[in-house]
Amino acid sequence: NVCADTIRVAKGVYKPAVASRDSAFFFDRPVVLLGGYPDTGTPSDQERMPFVNETVLSGDIGVVSESSDNSPTLLRIIGTKDSSVVDGFIFRDAGVNEGDIVNLIVNNRGQTAVRLVYNYTLFNNCQFINNRGATLGAAINIDEIAACSISKCIFINNRTPAHGGAIWFNGNRLKITESVFENNASDQQGGAINIQSGELIITNTVFTGNSARSLAIGGG
């Protein structure tokens, strides 16, 4: 998208806040986010290596390694008029606790590592690791006339007490290619992915060890 701002990010760990769990990185206009650059000098695009120069968006705020105070959401892209691109990032350790699930039961769709509403977003070369959702998708929640394309991404150990261990989708079109879903879990529908509406296209993608714990409604 030629109209989008481009933000190039060096390797490192980035958090939406020091202690405020209500904070998240937020965009309401088209953006191209590129991670994987070296953290010294003035690196060129040719030096960009996302799986070597790890660029991490982490929810581990507050007390380090204490999951009860982690940020529930890392990135929100809401209402952009054109497509956005997120390439070369690791989203990890976004989390909710039992109190969050009780208190946010009315408006908890946003309690997920990445929240997408009314937009088209492309994810390339990203990893989603150890995220805990409130109900609908732990890694990515896609809602309200939205579409999403996911390519060469990895989803590992994401969990939700309701639907969509990794992804919850209620939009127009979700396309997934050359990706891996491993050990994601939900307590209800869709251990890896839960589709409420729209078209789903999956090609050359591996699913292993995903589980939906409710045998009555199941679906890994």
Backbone hydrogen bonds in HBPLUS format (Angstrom, degrees):
<---DONOR---> <-ACCEPTOR-->    atom                        ^
c    i                          cat <-CA-CA->   ^        H-A-AA   ^      H-
h    n   atom  resd res      DA  || num        DHA   H-A  angle D-A-AA Bond
n    s   type  num  typ     dist DA aas  dist angle  dist       angle   num
A0004-ALA N   A0001-ASN O   3.25 MM   3  5.67 165.4  2.28 113.6 118.0     1
A0032-VAL N   A0005-ASP O   2.66 MM  27  5.98 152.1  1.74 165.2 169.5     2
A0007-ILE N   A0032-VAL O   2.80 MM  25  6.15 164.5  1.82 168.3 171.3     3
A0034-LEU N   A0007-ILE O   2.91 MM  27  6.17 171.7  1.92 167.5 167.5     4
A0009-VAL N   A0034-LEU O   2.78 MM  25  6.02 163.9  1.80 167.4 167.6     5
A0037-TYR N   A0009-VAL O   3.40 MM  28  6.18 166.4  2.42 146.3 143.3     6
A0011-LYS N   A0037-TYR O   2.79 MM  26  5.79 142.0  1.94 168.8 162.5     7
A0012-GLY N   A0054-GLU O   2.99 MM  42  6.44 153.8  2.06 145.4 148.6     8
A0056-VAL N   A0012-GLY O   2.84 MM  44  6.10 173.4  1.84 170.7 171.1     9
A0014-TYR N   A0056-VAL O   2.73 MM  42  5.96 166.0  1.75 163.1 167.6    10
A0058-SER N   A0014-TYR O   2.86 MM  44  6.05 157.9  1.91 154.4 161.9    11
A0062-GLY N   A0018-VAL O   2.85 MM  44  6.01 167.1  1.87 158.7 157.5    12
A0023-SER N   A0020-SER O   3.40 MM   3  5.88 170.1  2.41 113.0 115.8    13
A0025-PHE N   A0074-LEU O   2.86 MM  49  5.93 157.7  1.91 145.1 142.1    14
A0076-ARG N   A0025-PHE O   2.78 MM  51  6.23 150.5  1.87 156.0 166.2    15
A0027-PHE N   A0076-ARG O   2.90 MM  49  6.33 150.1  1.99 156.0 165.8    16
A0078-ILE N   A0027-PHE O   3.02 MM  51  6.48 155.4  2.09 163.6 168.9    17
A0085-VAL N   A0031-VAL O   2.92 MM  54  6.40 156.8  1.98 150.8 158.3    18
A0033-LEU N   A0085-VAL O   2.77 MM  52  6.04 170.0  1.78 157.8 158.0    19
A0087-ASP N   A0033-LEU O   2.89 MM  54  6.10 164.6  1.91 162.6 167.7    20
A0035-GLY N   A0087-ASP O   2.82 MM  52  6.20 168.0  1.83 160.9 164.7    21
A0049-MET N   A0036-GLY O   2.80 MM  13  5.00 153.3  1.87 153.2 145.2    22
A0047-GLU N   A0044-SER O   3.07 MM   3  5.42 148.5  2.17 107.0 115.8    23
A0048-ARG N   A0045-ASP O   3.20 MM   3  5.24 159.7  2.24 103.6 109.7    24
A0052-VAL N   A0049-MET O   3.03 MM   3  5.40 160.3  2.07 116.7 123.0    25
A0053-ASN N   A0049-MET O   2.78 MM   4  5.71 165.9  1.80 171.8 176.8    26
A0090-ILE N   A0055-THR O   2.86 MM  35  6.07 151.4  1.94 153.0 156.4    27
A0057-LEU N   A0090-ILE O   2.73 MM  33  6.00 168.2  1.74 168.3 171.4    28
A0092-ARG N   A0057-LEU O   3.11 MM  35  6.49 165.5  2.13 158.2 161.4    29
A0059-GLY N   A0092-ARG O   2.99 MM  33  6.45 150.5  2.08 155.0 163.3    30
A0061-ILE N   A0059-GLY O   2.81 MM   2  5.65 135.2  2.01 109.1  95.0    31
A0071-SER N   A0059-GLY O   2.84 MM  12  4.66 155.7  1.90 135.2 140.2    32
A0066-GLU N   A0063-VAL O   3.07 MM   3  5.46 156.0  2.13 135.3 133.8    33
A0070-ASN N   A0067-SER O   3.23 MM   3  5.27 167.9  2.25 113.3 112.8    34
A0095-GLY N   A0071-SER O   3.01 MM  24  5.86 152.0  2.09 117.0 124.9    35
A0074-LEU N   A0113-ALA O   2.88 MM  39  5.08 155.8  1.94 125.4 133.5    36
A0075-LEU N   A0113-ALA O   3.09 MM  38  6.50 157.6  2.14 157.6 164.3    37
A0115-ARG N   A0075-LEU O   2.94 MM  40  6.38 160.0  1.98 157.7 164.3    38
A0077-ILE N   A0115-ARG O   3.02 MM  38  6.42 162.7  2.05 167.1 172.4    39
A0117-VAL N   A0077-ILE O   3.15 MM  40  6.59 159.3  2.19 157.1 159.9    40
A0079-GLY N   A0117-VAL O   2.80 MM  38  5.98 162.1  1.83 148.8 155.1    41
A0084-SER N   A0120-TYR O   2.95 MM  36  6.43 150.5  2.04 151.8 161.0    42
A0122-LEU N   A0084-SER O   2.87 MM  38  6.28 155.9  1.93 148.5 155.6    43
A0086-VAL N   A0122-LEU O   2.79 MM  36  6.13 163.4  1.82 170.5 172.8    44
A0124-ASN N   A0086-VAL O   2.96 MM  38  6.39 158.0  2.01 150.8 156.6    45
A0088-GLY N   A0124-ASN O   3.00 MM  36  6.49 148.4  2.10 155.8 159.1    46
A0127-GLN N   A0089-PHE O   2.92 MM  38  6.45 151.5  2.00 148.5 156.1    47
A0091-PHE N   A0127-GLN O   2.71 MM  36  6.08 166.8  1.73 165.7 166.1    48
A0129-ILE N   A0091-PHE O   2.88 MM  38  6.28 157.1  1.93 154.7 162.4    49
A0093-ASP N   A0129-ILE O   3.20 MM  36  6.76 145.9  2.32 154.2 164.2    50
A0132-ARG N   A0094-ALA O   2.76 MM  38  6.02 159.5  1.80 144.9 152.1    51
A0100-ASP N   A0097-ASN O   3.03 MM   3  5.32 121.2  2.39 104.5 118.8    52
A0101-ILE N   A0097-ASN O   3.25 MM   4  6.63 158.0  2.30 155.2 160.6    53
A0102-VAL N   A0098-GLU O   3.21 MM   4  6.51 155.2  2.28 148.7 154.4    54
A0103-ASN N   A0099-GLY O   2.94 MM   4  6.08 168.3  1.95 153.9 157.4    55
A0104-LEU N   A0100-ASP O   2.82 MM   4  5.69 145.4  1.94 154.6 161.6    56
A0107-ASN N   A0104-LEU O   3.12 MM   3  5.44 120.5  2.50 104.8 118.8    57
A0111-GLN N   A0108-ASN O   3.16 MM   3  5.43 166.7  2.18 111.9 116.1    58
A0112-THR N   A0110-GLY O   2.98 MM   2  5.66 128.4  2.25 108.2  93.1    59
A0134-ALA N   A0111-GLN O   3.16 MM  23  5.48 158.5  2.21 150.7 153.2    60
A0113-ALA N   A0138-ALA O   3.02 MM  25  6.18 178.5  2.02 141.3 141.7    61
A0114-VAL N   A0139-ALA O   2.91 MM  25  6.08 132.8  2.13 136.6 151.2    62
A0141-ASN N   A0114-VAL O   2.88 MM  27  6.26 156.4  1.94 162.0 169.9    63
A0116-LEU N   A0141-ASN O   2.85 MM  25  6.14 167.6  1.87 171.5 173.7    64
A0143-ASP N   A0116-LEU O   2.99 MM  27  6.30 160.6  2.03 156.1 161.9    65
A0118-TYR N   A0144-GLU O   3.21 MM  26  5.57 136.0  2.41 133.9 146.4    66
A0147-ALA N   A0119-ASN O   2.95 MM  28  6.43 157.6  2.00 151.8 157.2    67
A0121-THR N   A0147-ALA O   3.25 MM  26  6.72 151.9  2.33 143.8 144.4    68
A0149-SER N   A0121-THR O   3.01 MM  28  6.45 157.8  2.07 151.1 156.1    69
A0123-PHE N   A0149-SER O   2.77 MM  26  6.19 164.1  1.80 165.1 170.1    70
A0151-SER N   A0123-PHE O   2.84 MM  28  6.18 161.5  1.87 162.5 168.8    71
A0125-ASN N   A0151-SER O   3.13 MM  26  6.69 142.5  2.27 151.0 161.7    72
A0154-ILE N   A0126-CYS O   2.93 MM  28  6.46 149.4  2.02 147.7 157.6    73
A0128-PHE N   A0154-ILE O   2.74 MM  26  6.14 154.8  1.80 159.3 168.2    74
A0156-ILE N   A0128-PHE O   2.90 MM  28  6.27 164.8  1.92 164.1 168.9    75
A0130-ASN N   A0156-ILE O   3.06 MM  26  6.52 155.8  2.12 156.1 163.6    76
A0159-ARG N   A0131-ASN O   2.97 MM  28  6.47 159.8  2.01 162.1 167.9    77
A0133-GLY N   A0159-ARG O   2.91 MM  26  6.32 159.4  1.96 154.0 160.6    78
A0163-HIS N   A0135-THR O   2.93 MM  28  6.15 122.8  2.26 140.2 156.7    79
A0137-GLY N   A0163-HIS O   2.88 MM  26  6.19 144.2  2.01 163.6 167.6    80
A0139-ALA N   A0166-ALA O   2.91 MM  27  4.86 141.1  2.06 124.5 136.3    81
A0140-ILE N   A0166-ALA O   3.00 MM  26  6.47 157.9  2.05 158.8 164.4    82
A0168-TRP N   A0140-ILE O   3.05 MM  28  6.49 157.6  2.10 159.4 166.6    83
A0142-ILE N   A0168-TRP O   2.96 MM  26  6.27 167.3  1.98 163.6 167.8    84
A0170-ASN N   A0142-ILE O   2.84 MM  28  6.02 149.5  1.93 149.1 159.3    85
A0172-ASN N   A0146-ALA O   2.82 MM  26  5.89 163.7  1.84 155.1 160.0    86
A0148-CYS N   A0173-ARG O   2.98 MM  25  6.48 158.1  2.03 160.4 166.8    87
A0175-LYS N   A0148-CYS O   2.99 MM  27  6.43 161.1  2.03 154.3 160.3    88
A0150-ILE N   A0175-LYS O   2.75 MM  25  6.13 162.8  1.78 162.5 168.7    89
A0177-THR N   A0150-ILE O   2.86 MM  27  6.31 158.1  1.91 160.8 168.3    90
A0152-LYS N   A0177-THR O   3.07 MM  25  6.54 151.9  2.15 148.3 156.8    91
A0180-VAL N   A0153-CYS O   2.95 MM  27  6.48 151.1  2.04 152.9 162.2    92
A0155-PHE N   A0180-VAL O   2.80 MM  25  6.09 155.6  1.86 156.8 165.3    93
A0182-GLU N   A0155-PHE O   2.83 MM  27  6.17 171.2  1.84 172.7 175.7    94
A0157-ASN N   A0182-GLU O   3.12 MM  25  6.64 152.8  2.19 154.6 162.9    95
A0185-ALA N   A0158-ASN O   2.95 MM  27  6.48 157.6  2.00 157.5 164.2    96
A0160-THR N   A0185-ALA O   3.10 MM  25  6.63 146.1  2.22 145.6 155.9    97
A0187-ASP N   A0160-THR O   3.15 MM  27  6.69 132.8  2.39 141.4 154.1    98
A0188-GLN N   A0162-ALA O   2.97 MM  26  4.94 137.2  2.16 151.0 139.4    99
A0164-GLY N   A0189-GLN O   2.84 MM  25  6.32 158.5  1.88 158.7 165.7   100
A0165-GLY N   A0190-GLY O   2.92 MM  25  6.42 153.9  1.99 153.5 161.9   101
A0166-ALA N   A0192-ALA O   2.94 MM  26  4.96 147.0  2.05 119.6 128.7   102
A0167-ILE N   A0192-ALA O   3.00 MM  25  6.45 158.2  2.05 153.8 160.9   103
A0194-ASN N   A0167-ILE O   2.91 MM  27  6.30 151.7  1.99 152.9 162.2   104
A0169-PHE N   A0194-ASN O   2.91 MM  25  6.23 162.0  1.94 169.0 173.0   105
A0196-GLN N   A0169-PHE O   2.77 MM  27  5.98 174.0  1.78 177.7 179.4   106
A0199-GLU N   A0172-ASN O   2.88 MM  27  6.15 163.9  1.90 139.6 138.3   107
A0174-LEU N   A0199-GLU O   2.80 MM  25  6.15 162.0  1.83 166.1 172.0   108
A0201-ILE N   A0174-LEU O   2.90 MM  27  6.31 159.6  1.94 161.2 165.7   109
A0176-ILE N   A0201-ILE O   2.79 MM  25  6.19 162.8  1.82 164.6 170.6   110
A0203-THR N   A0176-ILE O   2.93 MM  27  6.41 156.7  1.99 158.8 166.6   111
A0178-GLU N   A0203-THR O   3.11 MM  25  6.60 142.6  2.25 144.9 156.2   112
A0206-VAL N   A0179-SER O   2.94 MM  27  6.39 156.2  1.99 157.6 158.9   113
A0181-PHE N   A0206-VAL O   2.81 MM  25  6.16 158.1  1.86 159.9 167.6   114
A0208-THR N   A0181-PHE O   2.91 MM  27  6.34 161.8  1.94 167.1 172.3   115
A0183-ASN N   A0208-THR O   3.05 MM  25  6.58 150.9  2.14 145.2 154.4   116
A0211-SER N   A0184-ASN O   2.96 MM  27  6.52 153.5  2.03 154.1 162.7   117
A0186-SER N   A0211-SER O   3.03 MM  25  6.59 148.3  2.13 150.4 160.2   118
A0213-ARG N   A0186-SER O   2.83 MM  27  6.27 163.6  1.86 158.3 159.1   119
A0190-GLY N   A0219-GLY O   3.00 MM  29  4.95 116.5  2.42 129.9 146.2   120
A0191-GLY N   A0219-GLY O   2.91 MM  28  6.43 144.7  2.03 134.8 146.2   121
A0192-ALA N   A0220-GLY O   3.17 MM  28  5.97 131.5  2.41 108.5 119.8   122
A0218-GLY N   A0214-SER O   2.67 MM   4  5.28 152.2  1.74 158.9 169.0   123
